[in-house]
Amino acid sequence: MTVSYTLKVANSHFGGFSKLLFRWKGSIYKLLYKEFIVFVVLYALLSLVYRRLLTEEQKRVYTKVAQYCNHSTDLIPMSFVLGFYVTLIVNRWWAQYTSIPLPDQLMCVISSNVHGKDERGRILRRTLIRYANLSAVLILRSVSTRVLKRFPTMDHVVEAGFMTQDERKKFESLHSDFNKYWIPCVWFTNLAAQARRDGRIRDDVALRLLMDELNLYRAKCSMLFHYDWISIPLVYTQVVTIAVYSFFAFCLIGRQFLEPLEPGQEGDLDMYIPLSTLLQFFFYAGWLKVAEQIINPFGEDDDDFETNKLIDRNLQVSLLSVDDMYQNLPPTVKDKYWNESTAQPPYTTATAAETLKPSFLGSTFDMRMCEDVEQSQTVEASPSMPRIQTPLLSRFFTAASPAVSIKNFGRGSRGHPHLRRSWADGGFPSPYPNRTEDPESVARIEEEEMEDEESRDSKPAMPGSHSVGTQLLETSEIQRKELPLIQVKASSSDNIRADQLEALEP
């Protein structure tokens, strides 16, 4: 049975995880104690041989070998190899659980769209959901040892009621070299099509919804089959196993107590029990055993999936949904809050303190705004004024050279000459008052604008161009008159002169 300790960690408190260390079922102690005993026994034997049986010359040779082994452990990237491998295994483990087919969505669609209170309608609904459960049983027999022990042959499947004798004959008459878990799904589709022709499914939309849910159900069965078929590459598992075993083989020799080679030389502290090495074995070897346990969660370990319980639950719930609950509705009445404008469910004494907490209305709800009245006034833009499109590249050049932004601003608003007034001539104030403009850049921009105007004037006038130009000038004058007066409030050190304010007025 799966070990669940969710209730024990519902609330964080002092020593919450510490209490879990004393549980045996599903624990790391139960999983690792045999390997741990073997490692401790081998370490103790080597220590006794070194301390009692070796001569001084042999101890010198052993010391050099032990130092070499101790340095070699640093060359094995245990944390990287094991960490990436276990992460891959855990992701695969959870993905396999989410791929287990559950009939909940399918049974709701069958109950609501396959109609008929008579015996024929009841048979249709129960048969459809039974085919879905049969497909799940067939695929779980192929991947789970627990389910295979429960249904070792097709006779057991028939005896359990998932399949009739006639269905078994048709199932076995279809010869295929591959797994035939998909056959009940095909029976499902044919029976649903027959129900549509008989009017039990009233429209094609309901039939389409039923087929979509069946395809999702069948896809999960297929994913379980492929997870069982395509394993994590064997070479990766072998690399991780060899890395762990070789690391602790070096530790058996390199982590022993060593006497000093030279007389009078200070030696290491003689600890008969190497606590740090044993903890390291507990962490790394335990990590490997965790991966070994959950790499195939359809076995019989303590934390493997309880597939037999899932089969029982799915069959019982799905049959209740499509049969006993079909159009078996409680009476619809006015709810408790019918005459209340705001519904407020009651609290118990244990949860009454939660009513004192204010509701969360957003992270900026309590943000203090600026008290300046002018900053809170609404400014409406003129609808006749087109929006100026500033090239993306010029936004980055604005901070480096204001002249570039003047050029783009002027070209983007050639229809409005009054908007192309340069900052140096008393127009808009510069957003960078402490930054001087580049005279060469401004002169180059003015030359380019003059060339554009000359090229435009040199073009031959087309018929009707005089009237068009007059209309453009009149439109420009009207837009200039409609422009709102926007006053700019600056600091005392950067007050705008009176002539600049007059230039800003329309």
C-alpha positions in Angstrom: 0.0 0.0 0.0 1.3 3.5 -0.8 2.7 5.3 2.2 0.9 8.6 2.7 2.0 11.1 5.3 0.3 14.2 3.9 -1.7 14.8 7.1 1.5 14.7 9.2 2.9 17.6 7.3 -0.3 19.6 6.8 1.0 22.3 9.2 4.6 23.3 9.7 5.7 23.0 13.3 8.8 22.2 15.4 10.2 18.8 14.6 7.6 18.2 11.9 9.9 16.2 9.6 11.8 14.7 12.5 8.8 12.6 13.4 8.8 11.1 10.0 12.3 9.7 10.5 11.0 7.0 12.9 8.7 5.4 10.3 9.9 2.1 8.8 7.5 1.3 5.9 8.5 3.2 2.8 11.6 4.6 4.6 15.1 4.9 3.3 16.3 2.6 6.1 14.2 -0.2 4.8 15.4 0.5 1.3 19.1 0.8 2.1 19.9 -1.1 5.2 21.4 -4.2 3.4 23.8 -2.2 1.3 24.7 -0.1 4.4 25.6 -3.2 6.4 27.8 -4.6 3.6 29.7 -1.3 3.4 30.2 -1.1 7.2 31.5 -4.7 7.4 33.9 -4.2 4.5 35.2 -1.0 6.0 35.7 -2.7 9.4 37.6 -5.6 7.9 40.0 -3.4 6.0 40.6 -1.4 9.2 41.4 -4.5 11.2 43.8 -5.8 8.5 45.6 -2.4 8.4 45.9 -2.1 12.2 46.7 -5.7 13.1 48.1 -7.7 10.2 50.3 -5.4 8.1 53.9 -4.8 8.7 55.5 -1.3 8.8 56.6 -1.6 5.2 53.2 -2.8 4.1 51.6 0.0 6.0 53.7 2.5 4.1 52.6 1.0 0.7 49.0 0.9 1.9 49.2 4.6 3.0 50.3 5.7 -0.5 47.5 3.6 -2.1 44.9 5.1 0.3 46.1 8.6 -0.4 45.7 7.9 -4.1 42.2 6.5 -3.7 41.2 9.5 -1.5 42.3 11.9 -4.2 40.5 9.9 -6.9 37.1 10.4 -5.2 37.3 14.1 -6.1 37.4 13.2 -9.8 34.0 11.5 -9.8 31.2 14.2 -10.2 28.7 12.4 -7.9 26.4 15.3 -7.3 26.0 16.2 -11.0 25.6 12.6 -12.2 23.2 11.5 -9.5 21.2 14.8 -9.3 20.4 14.9 -13.0 19.6 11.2 -13.1 17.2 11.3 -10.1 15.5 14.5 -11.5 14.9 12.6 -14.8 13.5 9.6 -12.9 11.2 11.7 -10.8 9.7 13.6 -13.8 9.2 10.3 -15.6 7.6 8.8 -12.5 5.0 11.6 -12.1 4.3 11.6 -15.9 3.5 7.9 -15.7 1.0 8.5 -12.9 -0.8 11.2 -14.9 -1.0 8.8 -17.8 -3.1 6.3 -15.9 -6.5 6.3 -17.7 -9.4 7.5 -15.5 -12.9 7.3 -16.8 -14.3 10.3 -14.9 -14.7 12.7 -17.9 -15.8 9.9 -20.2 -18.5 8.6 -17.9 -20.0 12.2 -17.5 -20.2 12.5 -21.3 -21.9 9.1 -21.6 -24.4 9.8 -18.8 -25.4 13.1 -20.3 -25.5 12.2 -24.1 -26.6 8.6 -24.4 -30.3 8.7 -23.7 -32.9 6.2 -22.9 -34.4 5.1 -19.6 -35.4 1.7 -21.1 -33.4 -1.4 -20.9 -31.7 -0.7 -24.3 -30.5 2.7 -23.2 -29.2 1.2 -19.9 -27.3 -1.5 -21.8 -25.7 1.0 -24.2 -24.4 3.2 -21.4 -23.1 0.3 -19.3 -21.5 -1.4 -22.3 -19.7 1.7 -23.4 -18.2 2.4 -20.0 -17.3 -1.3 -19.6 -15.4 -1.2 -22.9 -13.4 1.7 -21.6 -12.6 -0.1 -18.3 -11.7 -3.2 -20.2 -9.1 -1.3 -22.3 -7.5 0.0 -19.1 -7.4 -3.5 -17.6 -5.7 -4.9 -20.7 -3.0 -2.2 -20.7 -2.4 -2.4 -17.0 -2.0 -6.2 -17.3 0.8 -5.5 -19.7 2.7 -3.0 -17.5 1.9 -3.8 -13.8 3.0 -7.0 -12.0 0.2 -6.5 -9.5 -2.5 -6.5 -12.1 -1.0 -9.4 -14.0 -1.0 -11.5 -10.8 -4.7 -10.6 -10.3 -5.7 -11.4 -13.9 -3.1 -13.9 -15.1 -5.2 -15.1 -18.0 -8.1 -13.9 -20.1 -10.4 -16.3 -18.2 -9.9 -14.2 -15.1 -10.8 -11.1 -17.1 -14.0 -12.7 -18.3 -14.8 -14.0 -14.8 -14.3 -10.6 -13.3 -17.0 -9.2 -15.7 -14.9 -7.0 -17.8 -15.5 -9.1 -20.9 -18.2 -11.6 -22.1 -17.5 -14.9 -23.7 -18.6 -13.6 -27.1 -16.4 -10.6 -26.8 -13.5 -12.9 -25.9 -14.0 -15.0 -29.0 -13.9 -11.9 -31.2 -10.9 -10.6 -29.3 -8.9 -13.8 -29.8 -10.0 -14.1 -33.4 -8.2 -10.9 -34.3 -4.6 -12.0 -34.8 -1.9 -9.3 -34.3 1.7 -9.4 -33.2 1.2 -6.4 -31.0 -0.7 -5.6 -27.9 -4.5 -5.5 -28.5 -5.5 -3.2 -25.7 -7.1 -0.9 -28.3 -9.7 -3.3 -29.5 -12.3 -2.4 -26.9 -11.9 1.3 -27.9 -12.8 0.4 -31.5 -15.8 -1.5 -30.2 -16.7 1.7 -28.3 -16.7 3.8 -31.4 -18.8 1.4 -33.4 -21.3 1.1 -30.7 -21.5 4.9 -30.3 -22.1 5.3 -34.0 -24.9 2.7 -33.8 -26.4 4.6 -30.9 -26.3 7.8 -33.0 -28.2 6.1 -35.9 -30.8 4.8 -33.4 -31.3 8.2 -32.0 -29.9 7.4 -28.6 -27.3 10.1 -29.2 -29.4 13.0 -30.5 -27.0 15.1 -32.5 -23.5 15.0 -34.1 -22.1 17.5 -31.6 -22.7 15.0 -28.7 -21.2 12.2 -30.8 -18.1 14.3 -31.5 -17.8 15.2 -27.8 -18.0 11.5 -26.9 -15.4 10.6 -29.5 -13.0 13.3 -28.2 -13.2 12.0 -24.7 -12.6 8.5 -25.8 -9.5 9.5 -27.8 -8.1 11.2 -24.7 -8.7 8.1 -22.7 -7.2 5.9 -25.4 -4.2 8.2 -25.6 -3.4 7.7 -21.9 -3.5 3.9 -22.4 -1.1 4.3 -25.3 1.3 6.5 -23.2 1.4 3.8 -20.5 2.3 1.2 -23.1 5.1 3.4 -24.5 6.5 4.3 -21.1 6.8 0.6 -20.4 8.3 0.0 -23.9 10.8 2.9 -24.0 12.9 3.0 -20.9 15.6 5.4 -19.9 18.7 4.5 -21.9 20.5 1.6 -20.2 23.9 3.3 -20.7 22.9 6.2 -18.5 21.7 3.8 -15.7 25.0 1.9 -16.0 27.1 5.1 -15.8 25.3 6.2 -12.6 25.6 2.8 -11.0 29.3 2.4 -11.8 30.0 6.0 -10.6 28.3 5.3 -7.2 29.9 1.9 -6.7 33.4 3.0 -7.7 33.2 6.1 -5.5 32.5 4.0 -2.4 35.1 1.4 -3.4 37.7 4.2 -3.3 36.2 5.4 0.0 36.7 2.0 1.5 40.4 2.3 1.1 41.0 6.0 1.0 38.9 7.0 4.1 40.8 4.6 6.5 42.9 5.8 9.4 46.5 6.2 8.3 49.6 6.3 10.5 52.2 9.0 9.7 54.9 8.0 7.3 57.7 9.8 9.1 58.4 9.5 12.9 57.3 12.6 14.8 54.9 13.7 12.0 51.4 14.6 13.2 48.8 12.1 12.0 45.1 12.4 11.4 42.5 11.9 14.2 41.8 8.3 14.7 38.1 7.9 14.5 37.1 4.2 14.6 33.7 5.1 13.2 34.0 7.3 10.0 30.8 9.4 10.5 31.3 11.6 7.5 31.9 8.7 5.2 28.9 6.8 6.5 26.7 9.8 6.0 28.0 10.3 2.5 27.2 6.7 1.7 23.7 7.2 3.2 23.1 10.2 1.0 24.6 9.0 -2.3 23.6 5.3 -2.2 20.2 6.3 -0.9 19.7 8.6 -3.8 20.5 5.8 -6.1 18.1 3.4 -4.3 15.3 6.0 -4.7 15.9 6.1 -8.4 15.9 2.3 -8.5 12.5 2.2 -6.6 10.6 4.7 -8.7 12.1 4.0 -12.2 9.2 1.6 -12.6 6.3 2.5 -10.3 4.1 -0.4 -11.5 5.9 -3.0 -9.4 5.2 -4.1 -5.8 7.4 -1.7 -3.8 5.9 0.3 -0.9 5.5 3.4 -2.9 4.5 1.9 -6.2 1.1 2.7 -7.7 -1.9 0.8 -6.4 -3.2 -0.2 -9.8 -5.6 -2.9 -8.4 -7.3 -0.3 -6.2 -7.6 2.0 -9.2 -9.3 -0.7 -11.3 -11.9 -1.3 -8.5 -12.5 2.4 -8.1 -12.9 3.2 -11.8 -15.3 0.3 -12.5 -17.5 1.1 -9.5 -17.7 4.8 -10.0 -18.2 4.7 -13.7 -21.1 2.2 -13.5 -22.8 4.3 -10.9 -22.4 7.4 -13.0 -23.9 6.0 -16.2 -26.6 3.8 -14.6 -28.0 4.7 -11.2 -27.3 8.4 -11.6 -28.7 8.7 -15.1 -31.4 11.5 -14.9 -31.6 10.7 -11.2 -31.5 14.3 -10.0 -32.4 15.8 -6.7 -35.2 18.5 -6.7 -34.1 21.9 -7.7 -35.1 24.5 -5.0 -34.1 27.9 -4.0 -30.7 28.0 -2.3 -30.1 29.3 1.2 -28.9 32.7 0.0 -31.8 33.4 -2.4 -32.9 36.6 -0.7 -29.4 37.8 0.3 -27.4 40.2 -1.9 -24.1 38.8 -0.7 -23.6 35.2 0.2 -21.5 34.5 3.3 -21.1 30.9 4.4 -20.9 30.5 8.2 -17.6 29.9 10.1 -17.0 27.6 13.0 -15.4 28.7 16.2 -12.1 27.2 15.1 -12.1 29.3 11.9 -13.8 32.5 13.2 -10.4 34.3 13.3 -10.2 34.2 9.5 -13.1 36.6 9.2 -11.0 39.3 10.7 -8.5 39.2 7.9 -9.2 41.7 5.1 -9.8 40.4 1.6 -6.9 40.6 -0.9 -7.8 43.3 -3.5 -4.5 43.6 -5.4 -0.9 44.5 -4.6 -1.4 48.2 -5.6 -4.7 48.6 -3.6 -2.9 50.3 -0.7 -0.4 52.2 -2.8 -0.2 55.9 -2.0 -0.6 58.2 -4.9 1.0 61.7 -5.4 -1.0 64.4 -3.6 -0.2 67.0 -6.3 -3.5 68.0 -7.9 -2.0 68.8 -11.3 -0.5 65.3 -11.6 -4.0 63.8 -11.2 -5.7 65.9 -13.9 -6.8 64.1 -17.1 -5.3 65.3 -20.4 -7.3 64.5 -23.5 -5.4 64.1 -26.8 -6.8 65.7 -30.0 -8.6 63.0 -32.1 -7.4 64.8 -35.3 -3.8 64.5 -34.4 -2.2 61.4 -35.7 -0.1 59.2 -33.4 3.6 59.6 -34.0 5.4 56.3 -34.7 8.9 56.4 -33.3 11.2 53.8 -34.8 12.4 51.2 -32.3 16.1 51.8 -32.9 15.8 55.6 -32.2 14.5 54.8 -28.7 17.9 53.5 -27.8 19.7 56.4 -29.4 17.7 59.0 -27.6 19.8 58.7 -24.4 23.0 59.0 -26.3 22.2 61.8 -28.7 19.0 63.9 -28.5 19.7 65.1 -32.0 18.8 61.7 -33.4 15.4 61.8 -31.7 14.8 65.3 -33.1 15.4 63.9 -36.6 13.0 61.0 -36.2 10.4 63.2 -34.5 10.6 65.7 -37.4 10.4 63.1 -40.1 7.5 61.4 -38.3 5.5 64.6 -38.3 6.2 66.5 -41.5 2.5 67.3 -41.8 2.8 69.5 -38.7 5.6 72.0 -39.0 4.8 73.5 -35.6 5.7 70.2 -34.0 9.2 70.2 -35.5 10.4 73.1 -33.5 13.9 72.3 -32.2 14.7 72.5 -28.5 17.5 75.0 -29.1 15.0 77.5 -30.7 12.9 77.7 -27.6 10.5 74.8 -28.4 10.0 71.8 -26.2 12.3 71.7 -23.2 14.9 69.0 -23.3 14.4 65.9 -21.1 18.1 66.0 -20.4 18.8 69.6 -19.2 22.4 68.8 -18.1 23.3 67.2 -21.4 24.6 69.4 -24.3 23.5 68.7 -27.8 25.9 67.8 -30.6 26.1 70.8 -33.0 27.4 68.6 -35.8 24.5 66.2 -35.5 21.9 69.0 -35.5 23.6 70.6 -38.5 23.6 67.3 -40.4 19.9 66.8 -39.6 19.0 70.3 -40.8 21.0 69.7 -44.1 19.1 66.5 -44.7 15.7 68.2 -44.1 16.7 71.0 -46.5 17.6 68.4 -49.1 14.3 66.7 -48.7 12.4 69.9 -49.1 14.4 70.9 -52.2 13.8 67.4 -53.8 10.1 67.7 -53.0 9.9 71.2 -54.5 11.9 70.2 -57.6 9.3 67.5 -58.5 6.9 68.5 -61.4 3.5 69.5 -60.2 0.8 67.0 -61.1 -2.7 68.1 -62.1 -4.7 69.0 -59.1 -1.6 69.1 -56.9 -2.1 72.8 -56.2 -5.5 72.2 -54.7 -4.2 69.2 -52.8 -1.4 71.3 -51.3 -3.9 74.0 -50.4 -6.1 71.5 -48.6 -3.1 70.1 -46.7 -2.2 73.6 -45.5 -5.7 74.3 -44.4 -5.9 71.0 -42.6 -2.6 71.8 -40.9 -3.8 75.2 -39.8 -7.0 73.7 -38.4 -5.1 71.0 -36.5 -2.7 73.6 -35.1 -5.7 75.6 -33.8 -7.2 72.5 -32.2 -4.0 71.6 -30.3 -4.6 71.9 -26.5 -2.4 74.1 -24.4 -0.2 71.9 -22.3 1.7 73.6 -19.5 5.0 72.0 -18.3 5.9 72.4 -14.6 9.6 72.4 -14.1 11.9 72.8 -11.1 13.1 76.2 -10.0 16.5 75.7 -11.5 15.2 75.0 -14.9 12.3 77.5 -15.3 11.2 78.0 -18.9 11.5 81.5 -20.2 8.6 83.6 -21.2 9.5 83.4 -24.8 9.5 79.6 -24.7 6.1 79.5 -23.2 4.8 81.8 -25.9 6.3 79.5 -28.5 4.4 76.5 -27.0 1.1 78.3 -27.3 -0.9 77.4 -30.5 
